Amino acid sequence: MTVNDQSGGFRPPGRVAAPQDGPPEGRDTSPCRLLIVDDDESVRAVLARVAASLGFEVATAVDGRTAAQWLAATRCQVLLTDIHMPETDDLELIRCARTRWPSIVIVAMSGGGNFGFDYLRTAQLLGADHVLSKPFEIGTLAEILQRVSGVNAWATGPAAAASSL
């Protein structure tokens, strides 16, 4: 699991073991890399625990600026980002990620924010592949992550994780 450093940035984790069943022959056995972006430390921790239990290599960032720097330096297959965070425009992160890394899978999540503005719909228009409205069931996130990575480990997954976020 990723440990955030004292400056509020990120520190990438060690590798996560591949699922027990093993991949189909000829498939890349390295874990799928996922970046989680959320300003709430407890949300990052729960999401990281769930993703790691599904076989992802997880890194976290506290804001869109830090996430964009990490994405520019590191190959990543999945971006899981909150939309409404203080001091950053994370809709811009989605637009930038889609433009610069067209193959990245983007999952946007939001708990609302300003009434009268549909952040999740805007995220989809800017390139998010999937959207989640907080609170959401952890199983819903796990299903999305399984589809994008080909991992099928939810049955042995995060029993200790919260059932919803």
LODRENDO-767369 format. One record per residue: residue in one letter; chain; x, y, z of N, C-alpha, C in turn. Coordinates in nm, 2 decimals. Last residue first. Layout:
+------+--------+--------+--------+--------+--------+--------+--------+--------+--------+--------+
! donu ! marmar !    n.x !    n.y !    n.z !   ca.x !   ca.y !   ca.z !    c.x !    c.y !    c.z !
+------+--------+--------+--------+--------+--------+--------+--------+--------+--------+--------+
!    a !      A !      X !      Y !      Z !      X !      Y !      Z !      X !      Y !      Z !
...
+------+--------+--------+--------+--------+--------+--------+--------+--------+--------+--------+
REM end
This chain:
+------+--------+--------+--------+--------+--------+--------+--------+--------+--------+--------+
! donu ! marmar !    n.x !    n.y !    n.z !   ca.x !   ca.y !   ca.z !    c.x !    c.y !    c.z !
+------+--------+--------+--------+--------+--------+--------+--------+--------+--------+--------+
!    l !      A !  -1.81 !   0.34 !   0.06 !  -1.73 !   0.45 !   0.08 !  -1.81 !   0.58 !   0.06 !
!    s !      A !  -1.88 !   0.01 !   0.20 !  -1.92 !   0.13 !   0.11 !  -1.82 !   0.24 !   0.15 !
!    s !      A !  -1.77 !  -0.18 !   0.34 !  -1.85 !  -0.22 !   0.24 !  -1.90 !  -0.11 !   0.15 !
!    a !      A !  -1.41 !  -0.17 !   0.42 !  -1.55 !  -0.12 !   0.44 !  -1.64 !  -0.16 !   0.32 !
!    a !      A !  -1.21 !  -0.47 !   0.42 !  -1.24 !  -0.33 !   0.38 !  -1.39 !  -0.30 !   0.41 !
!    a !      A !  -1.18 !  -0.73 !   0.49 !  -1.17 !  -0.63 !   0.60 !  -1.20 !  -0.49 !   0.55 !
!    a !      A !  -1.19 !  -0.85 !   0.24 !  -1.29 !  -0.89 !   0.34 !  -1.29 !  -0.78 !   0.46 !
!    p !      A !  -1.10 !  -0.79 !  -0.05 !  -1.08 !  -0.71 !   0.08 !  -1.19 !  -0.74 !   0.18 !
!    g !      A !  -1.09 !  -1.11 !  -0.21 !  -1.05 !  -0.97 !  -0.19 !  -1.06 !  -0.92 !  -0.05 !
!    t !      A !  -1.17 !  -1.34 !  -0.31 !  -1.07 !  -1.35 !  -0.21 !  -1.02 !  -1.22 !  -0.17 !
!    a !      A !  -1.35 !  -1.25 !  -0.50 !  -1.39 !  -1.35 !  -0.41 !  -1.30 !  -1.36 !  -0.29 !
!    w !      A !  -1.20 !  -1.08 !  -0.67 !  -1.28 !  -1.02 !  -0.56 !  -1.33 !  -1.12 !  -0.46 !
!    a !      A !  -1.02 !  -1.14 !  -0.87 !  -0.99 !  -1.19 !  -0.74 !  -1.08 !  -1.13 !  -0.63 !
!    n !      A !  -0.96 !  -1.11 !  -1.16 !  -1.08 !  -1.18 !  -1.11 !  -1.06 !  -1.23 !  -0.97 !
!    v !      A !  -0.85 !  -0.86 !  -1.37 !  -0.83 !  -0.93 !  -1.25 !  -0.96 !  -0.99 !  -1.21 !
!    g !      A !  -0.87 !  -0.70 !  -1.59 !  -0.88 !  -0.84 !  -1.62 !  -0.86 !  -0.92 !  -1.49 !
!    s !      A !  -0.88 !  -0.43 !  -1.55 !  -0.75 !  -0.49 !  -1.54 !  -0.75 !  -0.64 !  -1.58 !
!    v !      A !  -1.13 !  -0.34 !  -1.59 !  -1.03 !  -0.27 !  -1.66 !  -0.89 !  -0.34 !  -1.65 !
!    r !      A !  -1.28 !  -0.53 !  -1.43 !  -1.30 !  -0.52 !  -1.58 !  -1.19 !  -0.45 !  -1.65 !
!    q !      A !  -1.19 !  -0.47 !  -1.18 !  -1.17 !  -0.61 !  -1.23 !  -1.18 !  -0.60 !  -1.39 !
!    l !      A !  -1.28 !  -0.21 !  -1.14 !  -1.13 !  -0.24 !  -1.14 !  -1.10 !  -0.37 !  -1.20 !
!    i !      A !  -1.56 !  -0.26 !  -1.14 !  -1.50 !  -0.17 !  -1.24 !  -1.35 !  -0.20 !  -1.25 !
!    e !      A !  -1.58 !  -0.42 !  -0.91 !  -1.62 !  -0.47 !  -1.04 !  -1.56 !  -0.39 !  -1.16 !
!    a !      A !  -1.49 !  -0.24 !  -0.71 !  -1.41 !  -0.37 !  -0.74 !  -1.45 !  -0.42 !  -0.88 !
!    l !      A !  -1.69 !  -0.05 !  -0.71 !  -1.56 !  -0.01 !  -0.75 !  -1.48 !  -0.14 !  -0.79 !
!    t !      A !  -1.89 !  -0.22 !  -0.62 !  -1.91 !  -0.15 !  -0.74 !  -1.77 !  -0.11 !  -0.80 !
!    g !      A !  -1.80 !  -0.29 !  -0.36 !  -1.81 !  -0.40 !  -0.47 !  -1.83 !  -0.34 !  -0.60 !
!    i !      A !  -1.82 !  -0.05 !  -0.22 !  -1.69 !  -0.10 !  -0.26 !  -1.69 !  -0.21 !  -0.37 !
!    e !      A !  -2.07 !   0.17 !  -0.32 !  -2.04 !   0.04 !  -0.27 !  -1.90 !   0.00 !  -0.31 !
!    f !      A !  -2.04 !   0.52 !  -0.25 !  -2.06 !   0.41 !  -0.34 !  -2.02 !   0.28 !  -0.27 !
!    p !      A !  -2.16 !   0.85 !  -0.16 !  -2.10 !   0.72 !  -0.13 !  -2.13 !   0.61 !  -0.23 !
!    k !      A !  -2.02 !   0.94 !  -0.47 !  -2.00 !   0.90 !  -0.33 !  -2.13 !   0.93 !  -0.26 !
!    s !      A !  -2.06 !   0.80 !  -0.79 !  -2.11 !   0.90 !  -0.70 !  -2.09 !   0.85 !  -0.55 !
!    l !      A !  -1.83 !   0.74 !  -1.04 !  -1.89 !   0.68 !  -0.92 !  -1.93 !   0.80 !  -0.83 !
!    v !      A !  -1.77 !   0.66 !  -1.38 !  -1.79 !   0.76 !  -1.28 !  -1.86 !   0.69 !  -1.16 !
!    h !      A !  -1.54 !   0.58 !  -1.64 !  -1.64 !   0.53 !  -1.54 !  -1.65 !   0.65 !  -1.44 !
!    d !      A !  -1.38 !   0.72 !  -1.82 !  -1.44 !   0.60 !  -1.86 !  -1.55 !   0.55 !  -1.77 !
!    a !      A !  -1.36 !   1.07 !  -1.88 !  -1.36 !   0.96 !  -1.78 !  -1.44 !   0.84 !  -1.84 !
!    g !      A !  -1.36 !   1.28 !  -2.07 !  -1.29 !   1.16 !  -2.10 !  -1.29 !   1.05 !  -1.99 !
!    l !      A !  -1.53 !   1.50 !  -2.05 !  -1.38 !   1.52 !  -2.06 !  -1.30 !   1.40 !  -2.08 !
!    l !      A !  -1.77 !   1.38 !  -2.01 !  -1.75 !   1.46 !  -2.13 !  -1.60 !   1.49 !  -2.16 !
!    q !      A !  -1.73 !   1.27 !  -1.75 !  -1.75 !   1.18 !  -1.87 !  -1.72 !   1.26 !  -2.00 !
!    a !      A !  -1.71 !   1.51 !  -1.61 !  -1.60 !   1.42 !  -1.61 !  -1.61 !   1.33 !  -1.73 !
!    t !      A !  -1.98 !   1.60 !  -1.64 !  -1.87 !   1.68 !  -1.70 !  -1.74 !   1.59 !  -1.71 !
!    r !      A !  -2.10 !   1.41 !  -1.49 !  -2.13 !   1.42 !  -1.63 !  -2.02 !   1.50 !  -1.70 !
!    l !      A !  -1.99 !   1.47 !  -1.23 !  -1.97 !   1.34 !  -1.29 !  -2.00 !   1.34 !  -1.44 !
!    y !      A !  -2.07 !   1.74 !  -1.18 !  -1.93 !   1.71 !  -1.20 !  -1.91 !   1.58 !  -1.27 !
!    d !      A !  -2.31 !   1.94 !  -1.26 !  -2.30 !   1.79 !  -1.26 !  -2.15 !   1.76 !  -1.29 !
!    f !      A !  -2.43 !   2.19 !  -1.07 !  -2.32 !   2.16 !  -1.16 !  -2.30 !   2.01 !  -1.15 !
!    g !      A !  -2.62 !   2.23 !  -0.87 !  -2.64 !   2.29 !  -1.00 !  -2.54 !   2.26 !  -1.11 !
!    f !      A !  -2.40 !   2.26 !  -0.60 !  -2.53 !   2.22 !  -0.65 !  -2.55 !   2.30 !  -0.78 !
!    n !      A !  -2.07 !   2.17 !  -0.56 !  -2.16 !   2.28 !  -0.59 !  -2.29 !   2.23 !  -0.65 !
!    g !      A !  -2.05 !   1.85 !  -0.42 !  -1.99 !   1.98 !  -0.43 !  -2.09 !   2.09 !  -0.46 !
!    g !      A !  -2.04 !   1.53 !  -0.48 !  -2.13 !   1.64 !  -0.51 !  -2.05 !   1.77 !  -0.53 !
!    g !      A !  -1.85 !   1.34 !  -0.45 !  -1.96 !   1.34 !  -0.35 !  -2.05 !   1.46 !  -0.37 !
!    s !      A !  -1.71 !   1.15 !  -0.72 !  -1.75 !   1.28 !  -0.66 !  -1.86 !   1.26 !  -0.56 !
!    m !      A !  -1.47 !   1.01 !  -0.93 !  -1.57 !   0.99 !  -0.83 !  -1.59 !   1.13 !  -0.77 !
!    a !      A !  -1.37 !   0.85 !  -1.23 !  -1.39 !   0.97 !  -1.16 !  -1.49 !   0.94 !  -1.05 !
!    v !      A !  -1.13 !   0.66 !  -1.38 !  -1.25 !   0.64 !  -1.30 !  -1.26 !   0.77 !  -1.22 !
!    i !      A !  -0.98 !   0.60 !  -1.69 !  -1.00 !   0.70 !  -1.59 !  -1.14 !   0.67 !  -1.52 !
!    v !      A !  -0.71 !   0.43 !  -1.83 !  -0.85 !   0.42 !  -1.79 !  -0.88 !   0.52 !  -1.67 !
!    i !      A !  -0.50 !   0.54 !  -2.09 !  -0.53 !   0.53 !  -1.95 !  -0.68 !   0.52 !  -1.92 !
!    s !      A !  -0.47 !   0.59 !  -2.36 !  -0.50 !   0.46 !  -2.32 !  -0.53 !   0.44 !  -2.17 !
!    p !      A !  -0.39 !   0.87 !  -2.38 !  -0.52 !   0.82 !  -2.43 !  -0.56 !   0.68 !  -2.39 !
!    w !      A !  -0.24 !   1.08 !  -2.23 !  -0.23 !   0.93 !  -2.21 !  -0.36 !   0.87 !  -2.26 !
!    r !      A !  -0.31 !   1.35 !  -2.29 !  -0.17 !   1.30 !  -2.29 !  -0.15 !   1.15 !  -2.29 !
!    t !      A !  -0.59 !   1.35 !  -2.28 !  -0.52 !   1.40 !  -2.39 !  -0.38 !   1.35 !  -2.40 !
!    r !      A !  -0.65 !   1.24 !  -2.03 !  -0.71 !   1.18 !  -2.15 !  -0.63 !   1.22 !  -2.27 !
!    a !      A !  -0.51 !   1.41 !  -1.86 !  -0.48 !   1.27 !  -1.86 !  -0.53 !   1.20 !  -1.99 !
!    c !      A !  -0.65 !   1.65 !  -1.90 !  -0.51 !   1.64 !  -1.93 !  -0.47 !   1.49 !  -1.95 !
!    r !      A !  -0.91 !   1.59 !  -1.81 !  -0.89 !   1.64 !  -1.95 !  -0.74 !   1.62 !  -1.99 !
!    i !      A !  -0.84 !   1.52 !  -1.54 !  -0.91 !   1.43 !  -1.63 !  -0.89 !   1.46 !  -1.78 !
!    l !      A !  -0.74 !   1.77 !  -1.45 !  -0.66 !   1.65 !  -1.45 !  -0.71 !   1.54 !  -1.54 !
!    e !      A !  -0.97 !   1.93 !  -1.48 !  -0.85 !   1.96 !  -1.56 !  -0.76 !   1.84 !  -1.57 !
!    l !      A !  -1.11 !   1.83 !  -1.27 !  -1.17 !   1.81 !  -1.40 !  -1.06 !   1.83 !  -1.51 !
!    d !      A !  -0.96 !   1.92 !  -1.06 !  -0.94 !   1.78 !  -1.10 !  -1.02 !   1.74 !  -1.22 !
!    d !      A !  -0.81 !   2.19 !  -0.97 !  -0.92 !   2.16 !  -1.07 !  -0.90 !   2.02 !  -1.12 !
!    t !      A !  -0.74 !   2.25 !  -0.63 !  -0.70 !   2.20 !  -0.76 !  -0.83 !   2.18 !  -0.84 !
!    e !      A !  -0.82 !   2.35 !  -0.38 !  -0.70 !   2.41 !  -0.44 !  -0.66 !   2.34 !  -0.57 !
!    p !      A !  -1.01 !   2.07 !  -0.27 !  -0.97 !   2.20 !  -0.25 !  -0.84 !   2.23 !  -0.33 !
!    m !      A !  -1.19 !   1.87 !  -0.51 !  -1.09 !   1.88 !  -0.41 !  -1.05 !   2.03 !  -0.39 !
!    h !      A !  -1.39 !   1.68 !  -0.69 !  -1.40 !   1.81 !  -0.62 !  -1.31 !   1.81 !  -0.50 !
!    i !      A !  -1.31 !   1.43 !  -0.79 !  -1.32 !   1.55 !  -0.88 !  -1.32 !   1.68 !  -0.80 !
!    d !      A !  -1.08 !   1.17 !  -0.73 !  -1.19 !   1.25 !  -0.69 !  -1.20 !   1.37 !  -0.78 !
!    t !      A !  -0.98 !   0.91 !  -0.96 !  -0.96 !   1.04 !  -0.90 !  -1.09 !   1.10 !  -0.85 !
!    l !      A !  -0.78 !   0.67 !  -1.07 !  -0.90 !   0.68 !  -0.99 !  -0.89 !   0.81 !  -0.92 !
!    l !      A !  -0.64 !   0.56 !  -1.36 !  -0.64 !   0.68 !  -1.27 !  -0.78 !   0.68 !  -1.20 !
!    v !      A !  -0.44 !   0.29 !  -1.48 !  -0.57 !   0.34 !  -1.43 !  -0.55 !   0.46 !  -1.34 !
!    q !      A !  -0.18 !   0.25 !  -1.57 !  -0.29 !   0.20 !  -1.65 !  -0.42 !   0.26 !  -1.61 !
!    c !      A !   0.12 !   0.43 !  -1.60 !   0.01 !   0.40 !  -1.52 !  -0.11 !   0.36 !  -1.61 !
!    r !      A !   0.46 !   0.52 !  -1.58 !   0.36 !   0.45 !  -1.66 !   0.24 !   0.40 !  -1.57 !
!    t !      A !   0.57 !   0.83 !  -1.46 !   0.54 !   0.69 !  -1.43 !   0.43 !   0.64 !  -1.52 !
!    a !      A !   0.58 !   1.10 !  -1.50 !   0.70 !   1.03 !  -1.47 !   0.69 !   0.88 !  -1.46 !
!    a !      A !   0.32 !   1.20 !  -1.53 !   0.42 !   1.23 !  -1.63 !   0.55 !   1.15 !  -1.62 !
!    l !      A !   0.20 !   1.11 !  -1.30 !   0.16 !   1.05 !  -1.43 !   0.27 !   1.08 !  -1.54 !
!    w !      A !   0.32 !   1.29 !  -1.12 !   0.34 !   1.14 !  -1.11 !   0.31 !   1.07 !  -1.24 !
!    q !      A !   0.21 !   1.53 !  -1.20 !   0.35 !   1.51 !  -1.20 !   0.39 !   1.36 !  -1.20 !
!    a !      A !  -0.06 !   1.48 !  -1.16 !  -0.01 !   1.51 !  -1.30 !   0.14 !   1.49 !  -1.31 !
!    a !      A !  -0.07 !   1.45 !  -0.88 !  -0.10 !   1.34 !  -0.97 !  -0.05 !   1.36 !  -1.11 !
!    t !      A !  -0.01 !   1.71 !  -0.80 !   0.08 !   1.60 !  -0.76 !   0.06 !   1.48 !  -0.85 !
!    r !      A !  -0.24 !   1.83 !  -0.90 !  -0.11 !   1.88 !  -0.94 !  -0.01 !   1.77 !  -0.92 !
!    g !      A !  -0.46 !   1.71 !  -0.77 !  -0.44 !   1.69 !  -0.92 !  -0.30 !   1.73 !  -0.96 !
!    d !      A !  -0.36 !   1.56 !  -0.46 !  -0.43 !   1.66 !  -0.54 !  -0.39 !   1.64 !  -0.69 !
!    v !      A !  -0.24 !   1.35 !  -0.33 !  -0.34 !   1.43 !  -0.25 !  -0.41 !   1.53 !  -0.34 !
!    a !      A !  -0.20 !   1.02 !  -0.45 !  -0.17 !   1.16 !  -0.46 !  -0.28 !   1.23 !  -0.39 !
!    t !      A !  -0.06 !   0.68 !  -0.45 !  -0.17 !   0.78 !  -0.42 !  -0.11 !   0.92 !  -0.43 !
!    a !      A !  -0.04 !   0.36 !  -0.61 !   0.02 !   0.49 !  -0.56 !  -0.09 !   0.58 !  -0.53 !
!    v !      A !  -0.04 !   0.01 !  -0.63 !  -0.11 !   0.13 !  -0.60 !  -0.01 !   0.24 !  -0.56 !
!    e !      A !  -0.09 !  -0.25 !  -0.83 !   0.02 !  -0.18 !  -0.77 !  -0.03 !  -0.04 !  -0.75 !
!    f !      A !  -0.36 !  -0.48 !  -0.77 !  -0.30 !  -0.36 !  -0.83 !  -0.18 !  -0.32 !  -0.76 !
!    g !      A !  -0.49 !  -0.70 !  -0.66 !  -0.37 !  -0.72 !  -0.74 !  -0.30 !  -0.60 !  -0.80 !
!    l !      A !  -0.69 !  -0.65 !  -0.49 !  -0.73 !  -0.70 !  -0.63 !  -0.61 !  -0.72 !  -0.72 !
!    s !      A !  -0.57 !  -0.54 !  -0.28 !  -0.62 !  -0.68 !  -0.26 !  -0.67 !  -0.74 !  -0.39 !
!    a !      A !  -0.52 !  -0.29 !  -0.38 !  -0.41 !  -0.38 !  -0.36 !  -0.46 !  -0.52 !  -0.34 !
!    a !      A !  -0.78 !  -0.18 !  -0.38 !  -0.71 !  -0.20 !  -0.51 !  -0.59 !  -0.30 !  -0.49 !
!    v !      A !  -0.84 !  -0.18 !  -0.10 !  -0.92 !  -0.25 !  -0.20 !  -0.84 !  -0.28 !  -0.32 !
!    r !      A !  -0.63 !   0.00 !  -0.01 !  -0.65 !  -0.14 !   0.04 !  -0.73 !  -0.23 !  -0.05 !
!    a !      A !  -0.70 !   0.23 !  -0.16 !  -0.57 !   0.16 !  -0.18 !  -0.57 !   0.02 !  -0.13 !
!    l !      A !  -0.94 !   0.29 !  -0.04 !  -0.93 !   0.26 !  -0.19 !  -0.80 !   0.19 !  -0.22 !
!    v !      A !  -0.86 !   0.34 !   0.22 !  -0.96 !   0.24 !   0.19 !  -0.95 !   0.20 !   0.05 !
!    a !      A !  -0.68 !   0.56 !   0.18 !  -0.64 !   0.44 !   0.25 !  -0.73 !   0.32 !   0.22 !
!    r !      A !  -0.83 !   0.76 !   0.06 !  -0.72 !   0.71 !  -0.01 !  -0.68 !   0.57 !   0.05 !
!    v !      A !  -1.01 !   0.81 !   0.28 !  -1.06 !   0.75 !   0.15 !  -0.95 !   0.69 !   0.07 !
!    s !      A !  -0.83 !   0.91 !   0.47 !  -0.90 !   0.79 !   0.50 !  -0.96 !   0.72 !   0.37 !
!    e !      A !  -0.74 !   1.15 !   0.34 !  -0.65 !   1.04 !   0.37 !  -0.72 !   0.91 !   0.39 !
!    d !      A !  -0.88 !   1.33 !   0.09 !  -0.91 !   1.27 !   0.22 !  -0.83 !   1.14 !   0.24 !
!    d !      A !  -0.82 !   1.40 !  -0.17 !  -0.77 !   1.48 !  -0.06 !  -0.79 !   1.43 !   0.08 !
!    d !      A !  -0.71 !   1.17 !  -0.41 !  -0.82 !   1.21 !  -0.32 !  -0.76 !   1.29 !  -0.21 !
!    v !      A !  -0.63 !   0.95 !  -0.65 !  -0.62 !   1.09 !  -0.62 !  -0.74 !   1.13 !  -0.53 !
!    i !      A !  -0.44 !   0.66 !  -0.72 !  -0.56 !   0.71 !  -0.65 !  -0.53 !   0.86 !  -0.61 !
!    l !      A !  -0.33 !   0.48 !  -0.99 !  -0.30 !   0.60 !  -0.91 !  -0.44 !   0.65 !  -0.85 !
!    l !      A !  -0.22 !   0.16 !  -1.06 !  -0.33 !   0.24 !  -1.03 !  -0.29 !   0.36 !  -0.95 !
!    r !      A !  -0.09 !  -0.09 !  -1.27 !  -0.06 !   0.02 !  -1.19 !  -0.18 !   0.12 !  -1.18 !
!    c !      A !  -0.12 !  -0.44 !  -1.26 !  -0.17 !  -0.32 !  -1.32 !  -0.15 !  -0.20 !  -1.22 !
!    p !      A !   0.17 !  -0.64 !  -1.21 !   0.04 !  -0.59 !  -1.17 !   0.01 !  -0.46 !  -1.24 !
!    s !      A !   0.29 !  -0.86 !  -1.47 !   0.31 !  -0.75 !  -1.38 !   0.18 !  -0.69 !  -1.34 !
!    t !      A !   0.24 !  -1.05 !  -1.66 !   0.21 !  -1.09 !  -1.52 !   0.24 !  -0.97 !  -1.42 !
!    d !      A !   0.08 !  -1.04 !  -1.97 !   0.18 !  -0.97 !  -1.88 !   0.14 !  -1.01 !  -1.74 !
!    r !      A !   0.00 !  -1.36 !  -2.11 !  -0.04 !  -1.23 !  -2.06 !   0.07 !  -1.18 !  -1.97 !
!    g !      A !   0.08 !  -1.61 !  -2.19 !   0.11 !  -1.50 !  -2.27 !   0.07 !  -1.37 !  -2.22 !
!    e !      A !  -0.19 !  -1.78 !  -2.04 !  -0.06 !  -1.79 !  -2.10 !  -0.04 !  -1.67 !  -2.19 !
!    p !      A !  -0.37 !  -1.59 !  -1.78 !  -0.37 !  -1.67 !  -1.90 !  -0.23 !  -1.67 !  -1.97 !
!    p !      A !  -0.23 !  -1.56 !  -1.45 !  -0.28 !  -1.51 !  -1.57 !  -0.29 !  -1.61 !  -1.68 !
!    g !      A !  -0.33 !  -1.70 !  -1.13 !  -0.24 !  -1.68 !  -1.24 !  -0.30 !  -1.63 !  -1.37 !
!    d !      A !  -0.47 !  -1.74 !  -0.90 !  -0.51 !  -1.82 !  -1.01 !  -0.41 !  -1.81 !  -1.12 !
!    q !      A !  -0.38 !  -1.54 !  -0.71 !  -0.34 !  -1.68 !  -0.70 !  -0.36 !  -1.76 !  -0.82 !
!    p !      A !  -0.26 !  -1.22 !  -0.86 !  -0.36 !  -1.31 !  -0.81 !  -0.32 !  -1.46 !  -0.81 !
!    a !      A !   0.07 !  -1.10 !  -0.77 !  -0.03 !  -1.13 !  -0.87 !  -0.13 !  -1.22 !  -0.80 !
!    a !      A !   0.17 !  -0.88 !  -0.50 !   0.17 !  -1.01 !  -0.56 !   0.05 !  -1.03 !  -0.66 !
!    v !      A !   0.29 !  -0.56 !  -0.57 !   0.19 !  -0.64 !  -0.51 !   0.19 !  -0.77 !  -0.58 !
!    r !      A !   0.60 !  -0.38 !  -0.50 !   0.51 !  -0.46 !  -0.59 !   0.41 !  -0.54 !  -0.51 !
!    g !      A !   0.59 !  -0.09 !  -0.29 !   0.65 !  -0.21 !  -0.34 !   0.55 !  -0.28 !  -0.43 !
!    p !      A !   0.46 !   0.24 !  -0.38 !   0.47 !   0.12 !  -0.30 !   0.57 !   0.01 !  -0.36 !
!    p !      A !   0.57 !   0.58 !  -0.40 !   0.52 !   0.46 !  -0.46 !   0.55 !   0.34 !  -0.37 !
!    r !      A !   0.45 !   0.84 !  -0.23 !   0.57 !   0.75 !  -0.23 !   0.52 !   0.62 !  -0.29 !
!    f !      A !   0.34 !   1.18 !  -0.27 !   0.32 !   1.04 !  -0.27 !   0.45 !   0.97 !  -0.27 !
!    g !      A !   0.28 !   1.47 !  -0.07 !   0.29 !   1.41 !  -0.20 !   0.26 !   1.26 !  -0.20 !
!    g !      A !   0.29 !   1.58 !   0.17 !   0.16 !   1.57 !   0.11 !   0.16 !   1.51 !  -0.03 !
!    s !      A !   0.53 !   1.57 !   0.30 !   0.50 !   1.69 !   0.22 !   0.37 !   1.69 !   0.15 !
!    q !      A !   0.55 !   1.32 !   0.42 !   0.52 !   1.43 !   0.50 !   0.48 !   1.56 !   0.42 !
!    d !      A !   0.41 !   1.08 !   0.19 !   0.52 !   1.14 !   0.26 !   0.47 !   1.26 !   0.34 !
!    n !      A !   0.19 !   0.80 !   0.22 !   0.21 !   0.94 !   0.18 !   0.33 !   1.00 !   0.26 !
!    v !      A !   0.24 !   0.48 !   0.10 !   0.25 !   0.56 !   0.22 !   0.27 !   0.70 !   0.17 !
!    t !      A !   0.04 !   0.23 !  -0.06 !   0.12 !   0.35 !  -0.07 !   0.12 !   0.42 !   0.07 !
!    m !      A !   0.08 !  -0.12 !   0.00 !   0.00 !   0.00 !   0.00 !   0.09 !   0.12 !   0.00 !
+------+--------+--------+--------+--------+--------+--------+--------+--------+--------+--------+
REM end
